Amino acid sequence: MPDFSRIWDVLVIGGGNAALCAAVTARQAGCSVLLIEHAPKPMRGGNSRHTRNMRTMHPEPTKVLTESYLEDEYWDDLLRVTGGQTDENLARMTIRLTHDALPFMEACGVRFQPSLSGTLSLSRTNAFFLGGGKALVNAYFATAERLGIDILYDTEAVELRMDDGFVREVLIDHRGFPETVRAKVVIASSGGFQANLEWLKDGWGEAAQNFLVRGTPYAQGKVLRNLLDQGIASVGDPSQCHAVAIDGRAPKYDGGIVTRLDCVPFSVVVNKHGERFYDEGEDVWPKRYAIWGRLVAQQPDQVAYSIIDSKAERLFMPSVFPAIKADTVGELAAKLGLDPAAVERTVARFNAACVPGEFNGTRLDGCRTEGLDPPKTHWARPITDPPFIGYPLRPGITFTYLGVKVDETARVRMDDGRPCANLFASGEIMAGSILGKGYLAGFGMAIGTVFGRIAGREAARNARN
């Protein structure tokens, strides 16, 4: 049992990538650090356990990235998916600082695998963690323990007691017992509220009950709600969330990255009535996959179905669940619980509208439809070759966009614009400043790593002063 009568230099609330980067950085600067993680030790790491890569700016090839990926292209990619709902100053700063992040990560024991090729199209932009997010989290925790950071598991921050922008103390629940923690500086890195379905109902209504939560069930948003209730400035739309189309057979919580389905660009996607509702071939998948959770969430009963034929079976990473197969489109529809006649009509109309072109599954190609509403603008090939294959889709929520407002030093701001005296933030709880909507593969890890390091540095500076 730790000595709760002491005063730490820095208290970090959270146990994911952003929190760990902040804690390690503050400790390396000479501060005493306490990190509290809501989850038990086997579940530590928040959503970071399920990540696998980070989008990284680099001017030339590296041992894990091909070619180059410069600031302006990175920024253009982000601008496209956010539709301009981003703070350009903070976003460009984040982009630039990813260039220096990999050496820090490697010094903390994080290892990277050689660049990937194939259906992901990310070999030039994203550095992949060897062993995935679980290995990354384990490496950071091992570094934290080696540096002498105090870590408490099964410990929830219940209330930050603030006085005019100054955090006086933090009330916690430590393994069922109330305690009070005091620290000179506090860093909030406790994520969003995506696992709080009651809060999600505020933006989505009863439809939220049908959402699946890809990540940690511990992201209840208690710290975020507590701060907003005390006059901390908010940023981001409370109804916005990073929602992707995942296999509808996934568990309610914590299914992770393996439940994602990447077959949509090569599919016909229909709702429960057997009707198409959006252009499946709008853009390459790493840039557009995050829109599909929201699209499915807007369909009746928040469910959809992806239908392909044998030509497309090897163009994407398969689901962790077995594919549903049949010899005819009608038989497949019946296995999916759909009206066979409706699905047969939809597929027939799609097939008739396909314009021959040169198919290329890794880039925008010339295969499209004509006279079809909605159109399919790329990768449109007739679905004719058995066996026919289907997957159920559900919206899988990864994180929410509502958060606290920060400046370039990661310092949290009050509603009236004043900076908090001793409160900083990193990760999903502040990412809405940069990511107002949409998603760019690997960018959440970029924000968490960059702002975690900034928050740790600035918290240490504040504690020493």
FIMARDO-106382 format. One record per residue (C-alpha): residue in three letters; x, z, y. Coordinates in steps of 0.25 Angstrom, whole numbers, padded with zeros to 4 digits. Example, Ala and Ser with C-alpha at 12.3 -4.5 7.8 and 13.67 -1.06 7.14 Angstrom:
BEGIN
R   rest      xx      zz      yy
R    ALA    0049    0031   -0018
R    SER    0055    0029   -0004
END
This chain:
BEGIN
R   rest      xx      zz      yy
R    MET    0000    0000    0000
R    PRO    0006   -0004    0013
R    ASP    0008    0006    0025
R    PHE   -0004    0002    0034
R    SER    0001    0012    0045
R    ARG    0012    0003    0048
R    ILE    0012   -0009    0059
R    TRP    0017   -0022    0054
R    ASP    0022   -0032    0063
R    VAL    0014   -0044    0058
R    LEU    0001   -0043    0050
R    VAL   -0003   -0057    0043
R    ILE   -0017   -0058    0038
R    GLY   -0018   -0068    0027
R    GLY   -0010   -0073    0015
R    GLY   -0010   -0088    0016
R    ASN    0001   -0098    0021
R    ALA   -0001   -0095    0035
R    ALA   -0001   -0080    0033
R    LEU    0012   -0081    0025
R    CYS    0019   -0090    0035
R    ALA    0016   -0080    0046
R    ALA    0020   -0068    0038
R    VAL    0033   -0074    0033
R    THR    0036   -0079    0047
R    ALA    0033   -0065    0054
R    ARG    0041   -0058    0043
R    GLN    0053   -0067    0045
R    ALA    0053   -0064    0060
R    GLY    0055   -0049    0056
R    CYS    0041   -0044    0056
R    SER    0034   -0034    0046
R    VAL    0022   -0042    0041
R    LEU    0010   -0038    0033
R    LEU    0002   -0049    0027
R    ILE   -0012   -0046    0021
R    GLU   -0019   -0056    0011
R    HIS   -0033   -0055    0008
R    ALA   -0032   -0060   -0006
R    PRO   -0026   -0053   -0018
R    LYS   -0012   -0057   -0021
R    PRO   -0016   -0068   -0032
R    MET   -0025   -0075   -0021
R    ARG   -0015   -0074   -0010
R    GLY   -0013   -0085    0000
R    GLY   -0026   -0089    0005
R    ASN   -0029   -0104    0005
R    SER   -0014   -0107    0005
R    ARG   -0014   -0105   -0010
R    HIS   -0021   -0118   -0011
R    THR   -0013   -0126   -0002
R    ARG   -0003   -0136   -0007
R    ASN    0004   -0143    0005
R    MET    0007   -0142    0020
R    ARG    0006   -0154    0030
R    THR    0020   -0155    0036
R    MET    0026   -0163    0048
R    HIS    0039   -0169    0045
R    PRO    0048   -0180    0051
R    GLU    0054   -0185    0039
R    PRO    0053   -0184    0024
R    THR    0056   -0171    0017
R    LYS    0058   -0166    0003
R    VAL    0043   -0164    0002
R    LEU    0037   -0174    0012
R    THR    0038   -0189    0013
R    GLU    0041   -0197    0026
R    SER    0037   -0190    0039
R    TYR    0025   -0184    0045
R    LEU    0026   -0182    0060
R    GLU    0018   -0173    0070
R    ASP    0010   -0184    0076
R    GLU    0005   -0190    0062
R    TYR    0002   -0175    0058
R    TRP   -0006   -0173    0070
R    ASP   -0014   -0186    0069
R    ASP   -0018   -0182    0055
R    LEU   -0022   -0168    0059
R    LEU   -0030   -0174    0071
R    ARG   -0037   -0184    0062
R    VAL   -0043   -0173    0053
R    THR   -0046   -0163    0064
R    GLY   -0053   -0173    0073
R    GLY   -0045   -0167    0084
R    GLN   -0050   -0152    0081
R    THR   -0035   -0147    0082
R    ASP   -0026   -0141    0093
R    GLU   -0016   -0151    0094
R    ASN   -0005   -0142    0100
R    LEU   -0006   -0132    0088
R    ALA   -0008   -0144    0078
R    ARG    0004   -0151    0082
R    MET    0012   -0138    0082
R    THR    0008   -0135    0068
R    ILE    0012   -0149    0064
R    ARG    0026   -0148    0070
R    LEU    0028   -0135    0064
R    THR    0025   -0139    0050
R    HIS    0038   -0147    0050
R    ASP    0046   -0133    0050
R    ALA    0036   -0126    0040
R    LEU    0042   -0131    0027
R    PRO    0055   -0125    0028
R    PHE    0049   -0111    0031
R    MET    0040   -0113    0019
R    GLU    0051   -0116    0010
R    ALA    0059   -0104    0015
R    CYS    0047   -0096    0011
R    GLY    0048   -0102   -0003
R    VAL    0037   -0113   -0002
R    ARG    0041   -0125   -0010
R    PHE    0036   -0139   -0008
R    GLN    0034   -0150   -0018
R    PRO    0039   -0165   -0017
R    SER    0030   -0174   -0008
R    LEU    0017   -0178   -0015
R    SER    0012   -0193   -0017
R    GLY   -0001   -0198   -0022
R    THR   -0015   -0195   -0018
R    LEU   -0013   -0184   -0008
R    SER   -0005   -0193    0002
R    LEU    0003   -0181    0008
R    SER    0017   -0183    0004
R    ARG    0021   -0186    0019
R    THR    0013   -0175    0025
R    ASN    0011   -0163    0016
R    ALA    0022   -0154    0010
R    PHE    0016   -0148   -0004
R    PHE    0019   -0134   -0009
R    LEU    0026   -0133   -0022
R    GLY    0016   -0125   -0030
R    GLY    0005   -0126   -0020
R    GLY   -0001   -0116   -0010
R    LYS    0001   -0104   -0020
R    ALA    0016   -0107   -0021
R    LEU    0017   -0107   -0006
R    VAL    0009   -0094   -0005
R    ASN    0017   -0087   -0015
R    ALA    0030   -0092   -0009
R    TYR    0026   -0086    0005
R    PHE    0021   -0073   -0001
R    ALA    0035   -0072   -0009
R    THR    0042   -0074    0005
R    ALA    0033   -0064    0012
R    GLU    0036   -0053    0001
R    ARG    0051   -0056    0002
R    LEU    0051   -0054    0017
R    GLY    0044   -0041    0016
R    ILE    0030   -0045    0021
R    ASP    0019   -0035    0017
R    ILE    0008   -0041    0010
R    LEU   -0006   -0036    0007
R    TYR   -0015   -0043   -0003
R    ASP   -0030   -0040   -0005
R    THR   -0030   -0037    0010
R    GLU   -0040   -0042    0020
R    ALA   -0040   -0041    0035
R    VAL   -0053   -0036    0039
R    GLU   -0052   -0034    0054
R    LEU   -0041   -0037    0065
R    ARG   -0044   -0026    0075
R    MET   -0041   -0033    0089
R    ASP   -0040   -0027    0103
R    ASP   -0040   -0038    0114
R    GLY   -0032   -0048    0105
R    PHE   -0023   -0038    0099
R    VAL   -0024   -0035    0084
R    ARG   -0023   -0020    0083
R    GLU   -0025   -0018    0068
R    VAL   -0030   -0026    0056
R    LEU   -0040   -0019    0046
R    ILE   -0038   -0024    0032
R    ASP   -0044   -0022    0018
R    HIS   -0033   -0020    0009
R    ARG   -0038   -0020   -0006
R    GLY   -0051   -0014   -0002
R    PHE   -0045   -0003    0008
R    PRO   -0046   -0004    0023
R    GLU   -0033   -0003    0030
R    THR   -0028   -0006    0044
R    VAL   -0015   -0015    0047
R    ARG   -0008   -0015    0060
R    ALA    0002   -0025    0064
R    LYS    0008   -0030    0077
R    VAL    0004   -0044    0075
R    VAL   -0007   -0050    0066
R    ILE   -0007   -0064    0060
R    ALA   -0021   -0069    0055
R    SER   -0019   -0079    0044
R    SER   -0031   -0076    0036
R    GLY   -0037   -0090    0035
R    GLY   -0052   -0095    0038
R    PHE   -0065   -0091    0032
R    GLN   -0067   -0102    0022
R    ALA   -0071   -0092    0011
R    ASN   -0081   -0085    0019
R    LEU   -0093   -0094    0015
R    GLU   -0103   -0085    0024
R    TRP   -0094   -0089    0036
R    LEU   -0094   -0103    0032
R    LYS   -0109   -0103    0032
R    ASP   -0108   -0102    0047
R    GLY   -0103   -0116    0048
R    TRP   -0109   -0122    0035
R    GLY   -0121   -0115    0032
R    GLU   -0125   -0113    0018
R    ALA   -0117   -0125    0014
R    ALA   -0105   -0116    0014
R    GLN   -0110   -0109    0001
R    ASN   -0106   -0122   -0006
R    PHE   -0092   -0122   -0001
R    LEU   -0080   -0120   -0010
R    VAL   -0068   -0112   -0004
R    ARG   -0055   -0119   -0008
R    GLY   -0046   -0107   -0004
R    THR   -0046   -0092   -0004
R    PRO   -0058   -0084   -0005
R    TYR   -0052   -0074    0005
R    ALA   -0053   -0083    0017
R    GLN   -0065   -0075    0022
R    GLY   -0061   -0076    0037
R    LYS   -0062   -0061    0040
R    VAL   -0050   -0061    0049
R    LEU   -0055   -0074    0057
R    ARG   -0069   -0068    0059
R    ASN   -0063   -0055    0064
R    LEU   -0054   -0062    0074
R    LEU   -0065   -0071    0079
R    ASP   -0074   -0059    0081
R    GLN   -0063   -0052    0090
R    GLY   -0062   -0064    0100
R    ILE   -0051   -0072    0093
R    ALA   -0053   -0087    0097
R    SER   -0058   -0096    0087
R    VAL   -0054   -0110    0084
R    GLY   -0060   -0120    0074
R    ASP   -0074   -0124    0070
R    PRO   -0081   -0113    0061
R    SER   -0088   -0124    0053
R    GLN   -0075   -0131    0050
R    CYS   -0067   -0129    0037
R    HIS   -0057   -0137    0028
R    ALA   -0067   -0141    0017
R    VAL   -0062   -0151    0007
R    ALA   -0070   -0157   -0005
R    ILE   -0066   -0150   -0017
R    ASP   -0071   -0150   -0032
R    GLY   -0085   -0144   -0032
R    ARG   -0081   -0137   -0045
R    ALA   -0071   -0128   -0037
R    PRO   -0072   -0113   -0036
R    LYS   -0079   -0107   -0024
R    TYR   -0066   -0101   -0019
R    ASP   -0051   -0104   -0021
R    GLY   -0051   -0117   -0028
R    GLY   -0040   -0122   -0020
R    ILE   -0034   -0135   -0018
R    VAL   -0036   -0140   -0032
R    THR   -0051   -0141   -0030
R    ARG   -0050   -0152   -0019
R    LEU   -0054   -0166   -0023
R    ASP   -0046   -0178   -0018
R    CYS   -0055   -0189   -0024
R    VAL   -0064   -0191   -0012
R    PRO   -0057   -0203   -0006
R    PHE   -0058   -0211   -0019
R    SER   -0072   -0206   -0021
R    VAL   -0087   -0208   -0018
R    VAL   -0092   -0195   -0014
R    VAL   -0106   -0192   -0014
R    ASN   -0115   -0180   -0011
R    LYS   -0125   -0173   -0021
R    HIS   -0135   -0185   -0018
R    GLY   -0125   -0195   -0023
R    GLU   -0122   -0200   -0008
R    ARG   -0109   -0203   -0001
R    PHE   -0107   -0196    0012
R    TYR   -0093   -0199    0018
R    ASP   -0082   -0209    0017
R    GLU   -0073   -0204    0006
R    GLY   -0061   -0213    0010
R    GLU   -0060   -0209    0025
R    ASP   -0045   -0205    0025
R    VAL   -0034   -0201    0016
R    TRP   -0037   -0188    0009
R    PRO   -0027   -0179    0015
R    LYS   -0033   -0181    0028
R    ARG   -0048   -0182    0025
R    TYR   -0050   -0173    0012
R    ALA   -0054   -0161    0021
R    ILE   -0067   -0168    0026
R    TRP   -0073   -0168    0013
R    GLY   -0076   -0154    0011
R    ARG   -0085   -0154    0024
R    LEU   -0091   -0167    0020
R    VAL   -0095   -0161    0006
R    ALA   -0100   -0149    0013
R    GLN   -0110   -0157    0021
R    GLN   -0116   -0163    0009
R    PRO   -0128   -0157    0001
R    ASP   -0124   -0145   -0007
R    GLN   -0110   -0147   -0002
R    VAL   -0106   -0155   -0014
R    ALA   -0102   -0170   -0016
R    TYR   -0096   -0178   -0027
R    SER   -0084   -0187   -0028
R    ILE   -0085   -0199   -0037
R    ILE   -0074   -0208   -0041
R    ASP   -0070   -0218   -0053
R    SER   -0058   -0219   -0062
R    LYS   -0050   -0227   -0051
R    ALA   -0049   -0215   -0042
R    GLU   -0047   -0204   -0053
R    ARG   -0032   -0203   -0051
R    LEU   -0031   -0205   -0036
R    PHE   -0033   -0190   -0032
R    MET   -0029   -0177   -0038
R    PRO   -0040   -0173   -0048
R    SER   -0049   -0161   -0046
R    VAL   -0045   -0148   -0053
R    PHE   -0059   -0150   -0060
R    PRO   -0062   -0161   -0070
R    ALA   -0067   -0174   -0065
R    ILE   -0082   -0177   -0068
R    LYS   -0082   -0191   -0075
R    ALA   -0092   -0201   -0080
R    ASP   -0093   -0215   -0085
R    THR   -0103   -0219   -0074
R    VAL   -0106   -0215   -0060
R    GLY   -0120   -0211   -0064
R    GLU   -0115   -0202   -0075
R    LEU   -0105   -0196   -0065
R    ALA   -0115   -0193   -0055
R    ALA   -0124   -0186   -0066
R    LYS   -0112   -0177   -0069
R    LEU   -0110   -0173   -0055
R    GLY   -0124   -0169   -0054
R    LEU   -0128   -0181   -0045
R    ASP   -0139   -0192   -0045
R    PRO   -0133   -0203   -0053
R    ALA   -0141   -0214   -0047
R    ALA   -0137   -0209   -0033
R    VAL   -0122   -0209   -0036
R    GLU   -0123   -0222   -0043
R    ARG   -0129   -0228   -0030
R    THR   -0119   -0222   -0021
R    VAL   -0107   -0227   -0030
R    ALA   -0113   -0241   -0031
R    ARG   -0114   -0242   -0016
R    PHE   -0100   -0237   -0014
R    ASN   -0095   -0247   -0024
R    ALA   -0102   -0259   -0018
R    ALA   -0096   -0255   -0004
R    CYS   -0082   -0254   -0008
R    VAL   -0073   -0265   -0002
R    PRO   -0061   -0269   -0010
R    GLY   -0047   -0265   -0005
R    GLU   -0034   -0260   -0008
R    PHE   -0035   -0246   -0013
R    ASN   -0025   -0235   -0010
R    GLY   -0028   -0221   -0013
R    THR   -0017   -0215   -0004
R    ARG   -0020   -0221    0009
R    LEU   -0032   -0228    0017
R    ASP   -0035   -0241    0010
R    GLY   -0044   -0253    0011
R    CYS   -0054   -0249    0001
R    ARG   -0067   -0246    0008
R    THR   -0082   -0248    0008
R    GLU   -0091   -0257    0016
R    GLY   -0106   -0255    0020
R    LEU   -0106   -0240    0014
R    ASP   -0110   -0228    0022
R    PRO   -0102   -0220    0022
R    PRO   -0090   -0229    0020
R    LYS   -0078   -0226    0011
R    THR   -0067   -0231    0020
R    HIS   -0055   -0231    0010
R    TRP   -0053   -0230   -0005
R    ALA   -0066   -0236   -0008
R    ARG   -0066   -0242   -0022
R    PRO   -0079   -0244   -0031
R    ILE   -0081   -0232   -0041
R    THR   -0083   -0241   -0053
R    ASP   -0072   -0236   -0064
R    PRO   -0077   -0226   -0074
R    PRO   -0075   -0214   -0076
R    PHE   -0082   -0210   -0064
R    ILE   -0077   -0197   -0058
R    GLY   -0084   -0186   -0050
R    TYR   -0080   -0173   -0043
R    PRO   -0090   -0163   -0036
R    LEU   -0085   -0160   -0022
R    ARG   -0088   -0147   -0014
R    PRO   -0083   -0142    0000
R    GLY   -0070   -0134   -0002
R    ILE   -0067   -0125    0010
R    THR   -0052   -0122    0013
R    PHE   -0052   -0116    0026
R    THR   -0060   -0115    0039
R    TYR   -0056   -0119    0053
R    LEU   -0062   -0108    0062
R    GLY   -0050   -0099    0066
R    VAL   -0043   -0092    0077
R    LYS   -0036   -0099    0088
R    VAL   -0021   -0098    0090
R    ASP   -0011   -0103    0099
R    GLU    0003   -0110    0095
R    THR    0009   -0096    0092
R    ALA   -0002   -0093    0082
R    ARG   -0008   -0082    0091
R    VAL   -0023   -0080    0090
R    ARG   -0031   -0082    0103
R    MET   -0043   -0074    0108
R    ASP   -0056   -0080    0113
R    ASP   -0051   -0079    0127
R    GLY   -0038   -0087    0124
R    ARG   -0029   -0075    0124
R    PRO   -0019   -0074    0113
R    CYS   -0020   -0062    0104
R    ALA   -0009   -0052    0105
R    ASN   -0005   -0051    0091
R    LEU   -0013   -0060    0082
R    PHE   -0009   -0073    0076
R    ALA   -0015   -0082    0066
R    SER   -0011   -0093    0056
R    GLY   -0017   -0102    0046
R    GLU   -0032   -0105    0043
R    ILE   -0037   -0094    0053
R    MET   -0031   -0102    0065
R    ALA   -0030   -0116    0059
R    GLY   -0043   -0121    0067
R    SER   -0034   -0122    0079
R    ILE   -0027   -0134    0073
R    LEU   -0037   -0138    0062
R    GLY   -0051   -0139    0068
R    LYS   -0057   -0147    0057
R    GLY   -0052   -0156    0045
R    TYR   -0039   -0155    0038
R    LEU   -0026   -0161    0035
R    ALA   -0020   -0158    0022
R    GLY   -0009   -0147    0023
R    PHE   -0012   -0144    0037
R    GLY   -0018   -0130    0035
R    MET   -0005   -0126    0028
R    ALA    0003   -0132    0040
R    ILE   -0006   -0123    0050
R    GLY   -0004   -0111    0042
R    THR    0011   -0112    0040
R    VAL    0014   -0116    0054
R    PHE    0005   -0105    0061
R    GLY    0009   -0095    0051
R    ARG    0023   -0096    0055
R    ILE    0020   -0096    0070
R    ALA    0011   -0084    0068
R    GLY    0022   -0077    0060
R    ARG    0032   -0080    0071
R    GLU    0023   -0076    0083
R    ALA    0018   -0064    0076
R    ALA    0032   -0059    0074
R    ARG    0036   -0062    0088
R    ASN    0024   -0054    0093
R    ALA    0026   -0042    0084
R    ARG    0041   -0041    0088
R    ASN    0036   -0041    0103
END
